[in-house]
Amino acid sequence: MAWALGLLFTDGHLRPAVGHTAIRLHFTQKTPELLEKLKALMQSDTTVYSSPRRVYNGKVAGAVYHFAISNARLGNRMLELGLTPRKSLTMRFPPVPPEYV
């Protein structure tokens, strides 16, 4: 689960689930295989979606794959560990035993 937490901190984000008290965890990657491994680890049956290729500053970017999980308990635990919405501005390093850092 440390790997999943690292993936969420680097390539994911939190967002309140519209119309619910749960927090939605969003995972995004350039390869769907990584997300499929994550889904299996988390025992999730959510769907992996793809976004089409886009052009940024004149360069073509490949497709992006993503999925989301809405779970109040998991979302609250992520907040406790330091992951917040708009994480690039507010994220704290999670409490990790020194031997695992």
C-alpha positions as CSV (number, residue, x, y, z in Angstrom):
1,M,0.0,0.0,0.0
2,A,3.0,2.3,0.4
3,W,3.4,2.1,-3.4
4,A,-0.3,3.0,-3.9
5,L,0.1,6.0,-1.5
6,G,3.2,7.2,-3.4
7,L,1.3,6.9,-6.7
8,L,-1.6,8.9,-5.3
9,F,0.8,11.6,-3.9
10,T,2.6,11.9,-7.3
11,D,0.0,11.3,-10.0
12,G,-3.3,11.5,-8.2
13,H,-5.5,14.0,-6.5
14,L,-8.4,14.3,-4.1
15,R,-11.7,15.9,-4.9
16,P,-15.0,16.0,-3.0
17,A,-17.5,13.7,-4.6
18,V,-20.3,15.8,-6.0
19,G,-23.5,15.3,-4.0
20,H,-21.8,13.0,-1.5
21,T,-19.9,13.3,1.8
22,A,-17.2,10.9,0.4
23,I,-13.9,12.2,-1.0
24,R,-13.1,10.9,-4.4
25,L,-9.5,9.7,-5.1
26,H,-8.4,10.1,-8.7
27,F,-5.5,8.2,-10.2
28,T,-4.0,9.2,-13.5
29,Q,-1.3,7.5,-15.6
30,K,0.0,7.3,-19.2
31,T,-0.2,3.5,-19.2
32,P,-3.3,1.6,-18.3
33,E,-1.3,-1.4,-17.0
34,L,-0.2,0.5,-13.9
35,L,-3.7,1.5,-13.1
36,E,-4.9,-2.1,-13.5
37,K,-2.3,-3.3,-11.0
38,L,-3.4,-0.6,-8.6
39,K,-7.0,-1.6,-9.0
40,A,-6.1,-5.2,-8.2
41,L,-4.1,-4.2,-5.2
42,M,-7.0,-2.1,-3.9
43,Q,-9.6,-4.8,-4.8
44,S,-11.5,-2.2,-6.8
45,D,-13.9,-2.9,-9.6
46,T,-14.0,0.6,-11.0
47,T,-13.5,1.3,-14.7
48,V,-10.3,2.7,-16.2
49,Y,-11.1,5.5,-18.6
50,S,-8.9,7.1,-21.3
51,S,-8.8,10.7,-22.4
52,P,-7.8,11.3,-26.0
53,R,-4.4,12.7,-27.2
54,R,-4.0,16.4,-26.8
55,V,-1.8,19.1,-28.1
56,Y,0.2,21.2,-25.5
57,N,2.4,24.1,-26.7
58,G,2.4,22.6,-30.2
59,K,3.4,19.1,-29.0
60,V,1.2,16.1,-29.2
61,A,0.7,14.4,-25.8
62,G,-0.4,10.8,-25.7
63,A,-3.7,9.5,-24.2
64,V,-4.1,9.6,-20.4
65,Y,-5.8,6.9,-18.4
66,H,-7.6,7.4,-15.1
67,F,-10.0,6.1,-12.6
68,A,-11.6,7.3,-9.4
69,I,-12.7,5.8,-6.1
70,S,-15.3,7.4,-3.8
71,N,-14.8,6.2,-0.3
72,A,-15.3,8.4,2.8
73,R,-13.1,6.3,5.1
74,L,-10.2,6.1,2.6
75,G,-10.5,9.7,1.6
76,N,-10.4,10.8,5.3
77,R,-7.3,8.6,5.8
78,M,-5.6,10.3,2.9
79,L,-6.3,13.7,4.5
80,E,-4.8,12.4,7.8
81,L,-1.7,11.3,5.9
82,G,-1.2,14.8,4.4
83,L,-2.8,14.5,1.0
84,T,-5.1,17.4,0.3
85,P,-7.1,18.9,-2.6
86,R,-4.8,21.2,-4.6
87,K,-2.0,19.1,-3.2
88,S,0.8,20.8,-5.0
89,L,0.2,23.8,-2.8
90,T,-0.6,22.1,0.5
91,M,0.8,18.6,0.6
92,R,2.8,17.4,3.6
93,F,5.1,14.4,3.6
94,P,3.2,11.5,5.2
95,P,4.3,10.1,8.6
96,V,6.5,7.1,7.5
97,P,8.8,5.1,9.7
98,P,12.4,6.2,8.9
99,E,13.4,2.6,7.9
100,Y,10.9,2.9,5.0
101,V,11.9,6.3,3.6
